[in-house]
Amino acid sequence: MENTSILGQIMKLLPLLIPLFLIQLGLMIAALVDLLKREKTKGPKWMWIIIVVFVNLIGPIVYFVIAREDEL
């Protein structure tokens, strides 16, 4: 009986988790595409790839705020 209550709780949270997952995925893809197109970043590219992929929602945001060097 506990399994159905846990499943029920997950189903209640699903409408909140799906948009969060889509936002995370979109930010990660945008950050990785931008990272691969840039010639210079603040720090090595391999480090930013690890941060963007493994630090979930915050990683891509940190990349966009800190890692990008201004191209004039």
N, C-alpha and C positions, 0 to 999 in steps of 0.2 A: 504494500500500500504506500510505502514511502516513495517508491520509484515514480508513482503517478503524481504525487504531490511535487516532487522535484521537477518532473517533466512539465507539470502545470506552471510552476514558477518560471521555468525557462521560456515557456511559450508566452507568458505575460511580458517578459523582458525583451522578447524578440523584436517587437516594433521599435524599441529604443536602440537595440544593438545593431540592426541592419544599417540605419543611416550613419551611425558612428563608424562602422566597418567600411562603408563606401567612401566616407570622407577620408579616412586613414589611407585607403587604397589609392584614391585620387591624388592626395598629397604626396604619397610615396612615389607614384609613377611620375608626377610632375617634377619632383625633386631629382629623381634619377635621370630623367631626360635632360633637365637643365644641367646637371652635373656632368653628364657625358659630353654635352655640347661645348662646355666652357673649357678654355685653355688653361686658365689660372683659377685657383681657389686658395683660400686661406687654410693651408694645411694640405696634406696629401689626399688625393682623390679616394684611395682605398679606405682611408679612415672615415671619410664622409659617407661612403657607400655603406659601411658597417653601421654608422650612426643612423642613417636614414632607414635602413632595413630593419634593424633590431631594436630601435628605441621607440617603435610604434608611432603614435600620433605626434609626440614632441620632436622626434628626430628630424622629420622634414621641415618643421617650423624653425628649428634651430639652424638647419642648413640655410634656409632662405634669409634668415636674419643675420647670421654671422659669417657663413663660409663664402658667400659670393663676393668676388672683388668687382668693384665698379669698372665698367668698360666705358671709357670716354671716347 
